[in-house]
Amino acid sequence: MLRYLIKKLLFMIPIIIGSTIIIFLILHLSPGDPVNMIVGPNVTPEVYENISRSLGLDKPLTTQYFIFLGKLLRGDLGQSILQKRPVLDIVLERFPRTLTIGVFSLLLSFSIAIPMGIIAAVKRKTAADYMSMSFSLVGISMPTFWFGLLLLYFFAYKFRIFPLSGYETWKHYVLPVITVGLTDAAVTARMMRSSMLEVIRQDYIRTARAKGVKEIIVITKHALKNAVLPVITLLGMRIGWIFAGSAVIETVFSIPGIGRLMVDAIFSRDYPIVQGSMLILVISITLGNMLADILYALVDPRIKY
Amino acid sequence: MERKVGRSLGLLLVVLLTVTSFLTGCGQSSGDPDEPAVKELVIAFDRDAEILDTIKTSWFSDGLIYIHDRLISRDYEFNYRPGLAESWETSEDGLVWTFKLKEGVKFHDGTPLKASDVKFTIESIIDPEVASPSASDLAAIEKVVVKDDLTFDIVLKHPFPNLLFILSNTACGIVSEEAYKKYGDEYGVKYVVGTGPYVFKEWIKGDKLVLEKNPDYNWGPDWMENNGKPIIDRIVMRVIPEESTRRMELEAGNVHILRNVPASFVEELAGNEDIEMIRGDATKLCYLAYACDKEPFTDVRVRRAINHAINKDEIVNYLLRGVGQPAYGYLPPALKSEYYDGSKTDSYGYDVEKAKALLKEAGYENGLQLTLSAENTSEFKKLAEVLQSQLKEVGIETTIQLYDSSSYTDMLKEGKQELFIRLYSWPNADILDYFLLSSQFPYPNHSRWLDEKTDELIKKAAGSATWEERAAGYHEVQKYLIEQAVWAPIYIPDSVLAVRKEVKNFKFHPWIPQYNDGFDLGVE
């Protein structure tokens, strides 16, 4: 197991390097220029050159990339062009807020989706199945920002149970977590259902039932452990999805997290911030996938690393 | 094995919970909301500033208006009145302006305001090495000469009656030389030091800016109802990017003032008794521009045809829902003396037949195929679609191309534009210099208008000896631009503020809201 983990961790290095190259290229090849965001339109060419040089933007792209990589190895993500602060500070200040929403919405999502998927599969073609699958259909079709606004309208504006915007207390996180958690549960529940349906048709389930094992034991003990495997694989992917969607959620609920930081930085062409926050996201998504792998091994004794 | 799995999962959960609660720093509450005596005014904005440094930004947070004072102030009627400068006089040739500062003015750090701080502020803006976005506004200034602690001369390169306007802008808020040098890169991020009615307290980027009243303040402009210390103790400027969330916060009473209320909210909020909608003329202009140095726009008949093709009333009534007015000239009428009164009569009315006839005369009877570029915001996207259908009626087919703001600027600099939508927000006629002088080519003269007569008229107006002569000169400029159909002006949006009833004595200012002017907050 330990060897596997080390192998996995080492494997992260090419992934991170690969993704930094892609981020770097996309950023620098897209139109727009950070120098223009700093200076006025009547800037003289000399001053423009000076600023460009001070930001290191005059060097060839490959050189710029290796400078970035070199700094990265020393744990330096550079300095924000517009905010004039170290990117690492800015990112670390905001990342916990995004992480909180991500972690809790995943927990919420799985704790709803797994039982729901099981019930839908076991009680196939009954009211319970139809109900949970229509919930899931609604969840998949509904845009997250709209669902978030609906929740805000009812639970924060109409009934004043939760605050409308901000991030200071745990109460501020309830609605964003529900928004992401429920929309995410919709996808996971479908996955759980189809996986469960497949498993309960297997011979060993029939054997278990023939032995006279109670249905509840058959489902929770024999079937679930096999059926949950694809859902765990999904977990790795969902982490990426949740972080990618964080910009929308953070905008609706006015939470200054990493998603909004990144979107704002893209618009103002603050390259170091975009690179820094993308990097943090890439690392957390890879770590999330690793977590999924570990869970996989814990649940499935057939898998040995 | 099962128990092991269960335990591991449980452990994982606990770890996750601990880590996240630790990371989010639970319990970091701010302020003391329970204390009833504190009058805290909350204003919501859609975006935050990048940096709170007047010298280095082109996106001014409202906070900078309250943290700093300016040499000149502008009253509700747009007259230039004393600010930090108590009095001033101009030399006969108009090249030297001598200013006298008010006595007893102190920066927030306790140091007195001196003429050297003014020199530092102005000369930093015009220093090419600093590359301030406001440098071009102050281009007429050669230097500042300090005569004594409270007296200084501004020496100009040429007569420049618009100096008072420039000095009254947010960009010319006087900063403390000592603090600016002392804090270096942290100035504008962690520290901002001015002489204004409010003191910088805290800035959490992307979240809020907190200002507290300056208890020593007693040097506000004379024309204000309250020129002493502010009545409101604290101003919190919150960033709430989503407009529906902003609106709910306002209706719930957590936000007192919204600026730039979208047209779609105006009718809906009008029904709420707790909220007053304050509308006034904005100093903005939205127009359709085109690359005048490219075919077919080199032909004035085509430019006029485009002007005739636009149904402004339809746009104002349906797109803006009446929250604005059609634009006829090149400046907003709110600029009063600078605005050319003949704009409407000289302009091109909506007339499809005339547009078609002009296109035919210019040799385009078979129609035109053009691209129409705009910034990718819901406002401009909708406008582009309406313009597309209106232009189609006269035989101009367009393909819409949308850009994010940074790419849009880049595209305009590279000169790839054909038809494009722009909106400017500026309270002075010198905006025409900025956009239309040939020395500004190719950017910001993005309509690529290279015309000797325009240069001549603008330079004559800008270099006039007095404000009146200058205004008359700019009337000539506007008349000529309308005749040449350099742009197709479309509309002037209303400036709309939504103010909750707890805010007392609020007054509309056409350019800068003055929250120090006797505004009060009813605390319940």
Interface residues (C-beta under 8 A of the other chain):
Chain A: S30 P31 G32 D33 N36 M37 I38 V39 G40 P41 N42 V43 T44 E46 V47 Y48 N50 I51 L82 Q83 K84 R85 I90 R94 F95 P96 R97 L99 T100 V103 F104 L107 F145 L149 L152 Y153 A156 Y157 R160 L164 S165 G166 Y167 E168 T169 W170 K221 T251 V252 F253 S254 P256 R260 L261 D264 F267 S268 R269 L295 L298 V299 P301
Chain B: M1 E2 K4 V5 S8 L9 L13 L16 T20 L23 T24 G25 C26 G27 Q28 S29 S30 R47 E50 I51 K56 S58 P128 E129 A131 S132 P133 S134 A135 S136 A139 D185 E186 G188 V189 I204 K205 G206 D207 R238 V239 I240 P241 E242 S244 T245 M248 E249 E251 A252 N254 D404 S405 S406 S407 T409 D410 M411 Q440 Y443 P444
